[in-house]
Amino acid sequence: MKKYGLIGYPLGHSFSKKYFTEKFAREGLTDCHYDNYELDDISQLENLLDGNRDLHGLNVTIPYKTSVIDRLDIIDEDASDVGAVNIIKIYRDSGSRFLKGYNSDIYGFRESLVPYLDEYTRSALILGTGGSSLAVEWVLGKLNIKCLKVSRNPAGDSIGYHDITRDLLSGIQLIINTTPLGMFPGIDKKPAINYDFLHSSHILYDLIYNPEITGFMQEGRRRGCKVIGGYSMLVLQAEKSWEIWTAIDS
């Protein structure tokens, strides 16, 4: 049996187990199994690997996308540039183990976003400064879109939510929520911006996929904004995970 899984904490919201279980059934992959592995601390990763010698690959979610890096043997160049990992490929040979990290958030975000962009999309606001925001920032840089990050605890090159003024948003075309605010079961929550500052030329992208339409997206819709949910990104990054895990040389 070839095992795959997801590490993070908590994992009650996880999309991956259902997606891969259905994928394996649909494609007749009876020798494959996917499970969730909640880790209270990233230091538990080694015990997980020692106790599950059939594990061939892991997805990584909140809050370990950055802290897992120090526990890997090598990471892909793009993941290194981003500074976050959400895929681990596990190589085993004669009792030894080798871990390589990748970032498929890059691929999933870019491919799901680009169809909504035009030549006027040149600036973005990124809500949140966690592991997912790193991939978002990297992709926007590659697309020549200037970005500004917003944090509850602003430092360095980020600003606070209280700094988001009408004038600031008038020069922004794209707003991305990378925080967990609004994720099931806390669907009544949303990022603390003044939604009356939004207008129909804004594009709102929420990385959250459950619920399908978040409070953040609902506020945008009420004001005529284009809105994008996180489900398509998740499917794209999940399929990229599978491609990486099953590639002969990666």
C-alpha positions in Angstrom: 0.0 0.0 0.0 1.3 3.4 -1.0 0.3 6.0 1.6 0.0 9.8 1.2 -1.3 12.4 3.6 -1.7 15.9 5.0 0.1 17.4 8.0 -1.0 20.5 9.8 -3.1 21.6 12.8 -6.0 21.6 13.0 -7.2 19.5 10.0 -11.0 19.5 10.5 -11.4 21.7 7.5 -9.2 19.6 5.2 -10.1 19.2 1.5 -7.3 16.8 0.6 -8.4 13.5 2.2 -11.8 13.6 0.4 -10.3 14.8 -2.9 -7.6 12.1 -3.0 -9.8 9.3 -1.7 -12.3 10.1 -4.5 -9.5 10.4 -7.1 -8.0 7.0 -6.1 -11.5 5.3 -6.4 -12.2 7.0 -9.7 -8.9 6.0 -11.2 -8.9 2.5 -9.8 -5.8 3.1 -7.7 -6.6 0.4 -5.1 -3.0 0.4 -3.7 -3.1 4.0 -2.7 -4.5 5.6 0.5 -4.6 9.2 1.8 -5.0 10.2 5.4 -4.9 13.3 7.7 -2.1 13.5 10.2 -2.6 16.2 12.8 0.6 17.3 14.4 0.6 19.4 17.5 4.1 20.4 16.7 6.3 20.1 13.6 8.8 18.2 15.7 6.4 15.2 15.5 7.1 14.8 11.8 10.0 12.4 12.3 7.9 10.1 14.5 5.2 10.1 11.8 7.7 9.1 9.1 9.3 6.4 11.3 5.9 4.9 12.1 4.6 5.0 8.5 7.2 3.5 6.3 4.8 3.2 3.4 4.4 7.0 3.2 5.5 8.3 -0.2 4.3 11.9 0.0 2.8 14.6 2.2 0.9 17.8 1.7 1.6 20.6 4.3 -0.9 23.1 5.5 -1.3 25.7 8.3 0.8 26.3 10.4 3.8 24.4 9.1 4.5 25.6 5.5 7.6 27.5 6.7 8.7 25.7 9.8 8.8 22.3 7.9 11.7 23.6 5.8 14.4 23.0 8.4 13.3 19.3 8.5 13.8 18.6 4.8 17.0 17.5 3.1 16.5 19.7 0.0 13.8 22.0 -1.4 12.9 22.8 -5.0 14.2 26.1 -6.3 10.8 27.8 -6.6 9.9 26.7 -3.0 13.2 28.1 -1.8 12.6 31.4 -3.5 9.1 31.6 -1.9 10.3 30.4 1.5 7.4 28.0 2.0 6.7 24.3 1.3 3.3 22.6 0.9 4.5 19.3 -0.7 7.0 16.7 0.6 8.2 13.9 -1.6 9.6 11.0 0.4 12.4 8.9 -1.0 13.3 5.6 0.8 16.2 3.3 -0.1 17.8 0.6 2.0 16.5 1.9 5.3 17.5 5.5 4.6 15.1 8.4 4.0 15.4 11.6 1.9 12.8 14.4 2.0 12.4 17.0 -0.8 10.0 20.0 -0.5 8.0 21.7 -3.2 5.4 24.5 -3.4 2.3 23.8 -5.6 0.5 26.8 -4.2 2.5 28.8 -6.8 1.0 26.8 -9.7 -2.5 26.6 -8.2 -2.7 30.3 -7.5 -1.2 31.5 -10.8 -3.3 29.2 -13.0 -6.6 30.1 -11.2 -5.9 33.8 -11.1 -4.5 34.7 -14.6 -7.9 34.3 -16.5 -9.3 37.1 -14.4 -6.5 39.6 -15.1 -6.1 42.2 -17.7 -3.6 44.9 -18.7 -4.9 47.2 -16.0 -4.2 44.8 -13.1 -0.9 46.3 -11.8 -1.3 46.4 -8.0 -2.5 44.1 -5.2 -3.2 44.0 -1.5 -2.4 40.8 0.2 -4.3 40.2 3.5 -2.2 38.1 5.8 1.4 37.3 6.1 1.5 33.5 6.7 2.9 30.7 4.5 0.2 31.0 1.8 0.9 34.7 1.4 4.5 34.0 0.4 3.4 32.0 -2.6 0.9 34.7 -3.5 3.5 37.4 -3.3 6.0 35.5 -5.4 3.5 34.8 -8.2 2.4 38.5 -8.3 6.0 39.5 -8.6 6.4 37.2 -11.6 3.3 38.8 -13.1 4.8 42.3 -12.5 2.0 43.2 -10.1 3.1 45.3 -7.2 1.8 44.1 -3.9 1.4 45.4 -0.4 0.9 43.0 2.6 -1.5 43.7 5.4 -1.0 42.2 8.9 -2.6 42.3 12.3 0.9 43.0 13.6 2.5 45.1 10.9 6.3 45.1 10.7 8.8 45.8 8.0 7.2 46.1 4.6 3.6 45.3 5.8 0.8 47.7 6.9 -2.0 47.3 9.4 -5.7 47.0 8.6 -6.3 50.4 10.0 -4.0 51.8 7.2 -6.3 50.6 4.4 -8.0 53.9 3.4 -10.3 54.7 0.5 -7.4 56.5 -1.2 -5.2 53.5 -0.9 -7.8 51.1 -2.3 -8.5 53.5 -5.2 -5.1 52.6 -6.6 -5.5 48.8 -6.0 -7.1 46.4 -8.5 -6.7 43.0 -6.8 -7.3 42.1 -3.1 -6.3 38.5 -1.9 -7.3 37.1 1.4 -4.7 34.6 2.6 -5.9 34.5 6.2 -8.2 31.7 7.6 -10.9 34.3 8.5 -14.2 33.1 7.1 -13.2 29.4 6.9 -15.8 26.9 8.1 -16.9 26.7 10.9 -16.2 30.4 11.5 -18.1 31.5 8.4 -19.3 34.7 10.1 -15.8 36.2 10.2 -14.0 38.2 7.5 -11.0 40.4 7.2 -11.3 43.8 8.9 -11.4 46.2 6.0 -14.0 48.8 5.2 -15.9 47.1 2.4 -17.6 50.4 1.5 -14.3 51.4 0.0 -14.7 48.7 -2.7 -15.9 49.4 -6.2 -16.8 47.4 -9.3 -13.2 47.5 -10.7 -11.8 45.5 -7.8 -11.1 41.8 -8.0 -11.4 39.8 -4.7 -9.7 36.5 -4.4 -10.2 34.4 -1.3 -7.9 31.4 -0.8 -10.6 29.8 1.4 -12.6 27.1 -0.3 -15.1 26.2 2.5 -17.6 27.8 2.3 -17.6 28.3 -1.5 -18.7 31.9 -1.1 -17.1 33.5 2.0 -18.2 36.7 3.8 -15.3 38.5 2.2 -16.5 37.4 -1.3 -20.2 38.3 -0.4 -19.1 41.9 0.5 -17.4 42.2 -2.8 -20.3 40.8 -4.8 -22.6 43.4 -3.2 -20.4 46.1 -4.6 -20.1 44.7 -8.1 -16.6 43.2 -7.7 -15.3 40.2 -9.5 -14.8 37.4 -6.9 -12.7 34.2 -7.0 -12.9 31.4 -4.5 -10.1 29.0 -3.5 -11.6 25.7 -4.7 -10.0 25.8 -8.2 -6.6 26.6 -6.7 -6.9 23.6 -4.4 -7.7 21.3 -7.2 -4.8 22.6 -9.3 -2.3 22.3 -6.5 -3.6 18.8 -5.5 -3.1 17.5 -9.0 0.4 19.1 -9.0 1.1 17.2 -5.8 0.2 13.9 -7.4 2.3 14.8 -10.5 5.3 15.4 -8.2 4.8 12.3 -6.0 4.5 10.0 -9.0 7.2 11.5 -11.2 10.2 9.2 -11.8 12.6 12.1 -11.5 11.6 15.1 -9.5 
